[in-house]
Amino acid sequence: MKKERRGFEYGGVDESYFEDRGLRRYAGVWSLWALGVGAVISGDFFGWNFGLASGGFGGLLIATVVITIMYAGLCFSIAEMAAALPHTGGAYSFARSAMGPWGAYITGLAENMEYILTPAVSSWASVVIWAQSSAPRIAWSRSGGLLRTQYSSDST
């Protein structure tokens, strides 16, 4: 008895299919640098300061070592998957091979949310924290005139 195949199968296509769907270079060095800096700045506001306040220097050092080991494991896992599944697409491609089209769809949505929300949250947090900590406070009189500018470090 022949076993029925389930799931998704790739079909053959001609060269014109790939010519129409080629990648175009968009992000340059400065765009990628700005994205990286934005991601690191969000870590500064949401992770490092809280970790230092909660665990002290030793606790933050231990957490950094643990995260470094986990990140190395992630890098090695991605390298193994890239060698075992040699096609483009990153996590979407790996999920499609392992979980089928719906698993890949969910993975693709999660990746897009990550890439869209990381810079947005980083920018928003930077503005909010700046506004709460170092932005000048402007006091207005009842007639609408400027009385004085006060910084948060000034004593009242």
C-alpha positions in Angstrom: 0.0 0.0 0.0 1.4 3.4 -1.0 1.6 5.9 1.8 -0.2 9.2 1.2 2.0 12.3 1.4 0.6 15.1 3.5 1.7 18.7 3.8 3.2 21.0 1.3 5.4 20.1 -1.6 7.6 22.5 -3.7 7.0 22.5 -7.4 9.4 23.2 -10.2 9.5 26.6 -11.8 11.4 28.1 -14.7 14.1 30.9 -14.5 11.6 33.7 -15.3 9.9 33.1 -11.9 13.1 33.9 -10.0 14.0 36.9 -12.3 10.7 38.6 -11.4 11.2 38.0 -7.7 14.8 39.0 -7.2 16.0 40.8 -4.2 16.9 44.5 -4.5 19.4 46.1 -2.2 17.8 48.8 -0.1 19.4 49.2 3.3 22.8 50.6 3.3 25.5 50.8 6.0 23.9 53.8 7.8 20.4 52.3 7.8 21.6 49.0 9.3 23.8 50.9 11.8 20.8 53.1 12.9 18.6 50.0 13.3 21.3 48.3 15.5 21.8 51.4 17.6 18.0 51.7 18.1 17.8 48.1 19.3 20.7 48.6 21.7 19.3 51.8 23.1 16.0 50.1 23.9 18.0 47.5 25.9 19.7 50.3 27.8 16.4 51.7 29.0 14.4 48.5 29.5 17.1 45.9 30.5 20.4 47.1 31.8 19.2 49.8 34.2 16.5 47.5 35.7 19.0 44.6 35.9 21.6 46.7 37.6 19.1 48.0 40.1 17.6 44.6 40.8 20.5 42.3 40.9 23.5 44.6 41.4 26.7 44.4 39.4 27.2 40.7 40.2 23.7 39.7 39.3 23.8 41.6 36.1 27.2 40.0 35.3 25.8 36.5 35.9 22.7 37.3 33.7 25.0 38.6 31.0 27.0 35.4 31.0 23.9 33.3 30.8 22.5 35.3 28.0 25.8 35.1 26.1 25.7 31.3 26.4 22.1 31.2 25.1 23.0 33.6 22.3 25.9 31.4 21.3 23.5 28.4 21.2 21.1 30.3 19.0 23.9 31.2 16.6 25.1 27.6 16.4 21.5 26.4 15.9 21.0 28.8 13.0 24.3 27.8 11.5 23.3 24.1 11.7 19.8 24.7 10.2 21.4 26.8 7.4 23.6 23.9 6.5 20.9 21.3 6.7 18.2 23.4 4.9 20.2 25.3 2.3 17.5 27.7 1.0 16.8 31.3 1.6 14.2 32.7 3.9 15.7 32.5 7.4 13.3 31.5 10.2 10.3 31.5 7.8 12.1 28.9 5.7 13.1 26.8 8.6 9.5 26.9 10.0 8.1 26.0 6.6 10.3 22.9 6.4 9.5 21.8 10.0 5.9 22.9 10.5 4.4 23.5 7.1 2.9 26.6 5.6 0.8 27.7 8.6 3.7 27.4 11.0 5.8 29.4 8.6 3.1 32.0 8.3 2.9 32.5 12.1 6.7 32.6 12.2 6.8 35.2 9.5 4.2 37.4 11.3 6.2 37.2 14.5 9.4 38.2 12.7 7.8 41.1 11.0 6.3 42.3 14.3 9.8 42.1 15.9 11.4 44.1 13.1 8.6 46.7 13.1 8.1 47.0 16.8 11.7 47.1 18.0 12.6 50.4 16.4 9.2 51.9 17.2 9.3 50.9 20.9 12.9 52.0 21.1 12.1 55.4 19.7 9.0 55.9 21.8 10.8 54.8 25.0 13.7 57.1 24.3 11.3 60.1 23.9 9.3 59.2 27.0 12.3 58.6 29.2 14.0 61.8 27.9 10.8 63.8 28.6 10.6 62.4 32.2 14.2 62.9 33.1 16.1 65.7 31.3 13.6 67.7 29.4 13.2 71.3 30.6 10.0 72.0 32.6 8.4 75.2 31.5 6.2 77.1 34.0 3.6 79.4 32.6 1.8 82.2 34.5 -2.0 82.5 34.3 -1.7 85.2 31.7 0.3 82.8 29.5 3.7 84.4 30.0 6.9 82.3 30.6 8.0 82.4 34.2 11.1 80.2 34.1 12.6 77.0 32.8 13.3 74.3 35.3 15.2 71.1 34.7 14.5 67.9 36.6 17.8 68.2 38.4 17.0 71.6 39.7 15.7 71.8 43.2 12.4 73.6 43.8 
